[in-house]
Amino acid sequence: MKNNFDINGNIIKKYKSFAIRGVYEPQRLNEKFARDLLSSTKNLVMPDSQLVVLFLNGEYWGAYLLIEKIDKSFIETNYLIPSNNVSMIKEGQLEEGP
């Protein structure tokens, strides 16, 4: 993926998790465009993303969006907070963490 920076401005070279999302829905390409515009904003941390062509066992599956998952690893990598100090809440419920 492209150069992504943590909160201190250091380049992030490794990702612990990511998701593959189809780009056939127009809003997915709009989302990618908006992320790219906002990623240049100073002090705004965004999940990294990249348009990719997916092949599985040599078979072409099409264009997809490879995107960094927002989880406690994302918080640790981007904000330099140890993952054991991170709690993720989704829809009002504790998803992971203490």
C-alpha positions in Angstrom: 0.0 0.0 0.0 1.1 3.6 -0.2 3.0 5.4 2.5 0.8 5.7 5.6 2.1 7.5 8.7 1.5 7.0 12.4 0.6 9.9 14.8 4.3 10.8 15.1 4.8 11.0 11.3 6.7 7.6 11.0 6.0 5.5 7.9 3.9 2.3 8.7 5.6 -0.6 6.9 3.5 -3.6 8.2 -0.2 -4.2 8.6 -1.5 -6.9 11.0 -5.0 -7.1 9.4 -6.9 -5.9 6.3 -10.1 -6.5 4.5 -10.9 -7.1 0.9 -14.0 -5.3 -0.3 -15.6 -5.3 -3.8 -15.6 -2.0 -5.6 -18.5 -2.7 -7.9 -20.8 -0.6 -5.8 -20.3 3.1 -6.8 -20.1 4.2 -3.1 -17.0 2.1 -2.6 -15.0 4.0 -5.2 -16.4 7.3 -3.7 -15.2 6.1 -0.3 -11.7 5.4 -1.8 -11.6 8.8 -3.4 -12.7 10.6 -0.1 -10.1 8.6 1.9 -7.4 9.6 -0.5 -8.4 13.3 -0.2 -8.5 13.2 3.6 -5.3 11.2 4.0 -3.2 14.3 3.1 -4.8 16.2 6.1 -2.2 16.7 8.8 -2.9 14.9 12.1 -5.8 12.9 10.7 -5.2 9.2 10.8 -7.0 7.2 8.1 -7.0 3.5 7.4 -4.8 2.8 4.4 -6.4 1.4 1.3 -5.4 0.3 -2.2 -7.3 -0.7 -5.3 -6.1 -4.2 -6.4 -6.9 -6.8 -8.9 -7.6 -10.2 -7.2 -6.6 -13.6 -8.6 -7.5 -16.8 -6.6 -5.7 -20.0 -7.7 -4.9 -18.2 -11.0 -8.6 -17.3 -11.6 -9.4 -13.6 -12.2 -12.0 -12.3 -9.6 -11.9 -8.6 -10.5 -11.1 -5.3 -8.9 -11.3 -5.0 -5.1 -10.4 -2.5 -2.4 -7.7 -3.7 0.0 -8.3 -1.7 3.2 -6.7 -1.7 6.7 -9.1 -3.0 9.3 -10.0 -0.7 12.1 -9.3 -2.8 15.2 -7.0 -2.6 18.2 -4.0 -3.4 16.0 -4.9 -0.3 13.9 -5.0 1.8 17.1 -1.7 0.4 18.2 0.0 0.9 14.9 -1.3 4.4 14.1 -1.6 5.9 17.6 1.2 3.9 19.3 -1.1 2.8 22.1 -0.5 -0.8 23.3 -3.3 -3.1 22.0 -3.9 -4.5 25.5 -5.0 -0.9 26.5 -7.5 -0.6 23.7 -11.2 -1.4 23.9 -13.3 -1.4 20.7 -17.0 -0.7 21.0 -19.4 -1.5 18.1 -23.1 -0.6 18.1 -22.9 0.0 21.9 -21.4 -3.4 22.6 -17.8 -4.3 23.6 -16.3 -5.9 20.6 -12.8 -6.6 21.8 -10.4 -5.5 24.6 -10.7 -5.0 28.3 
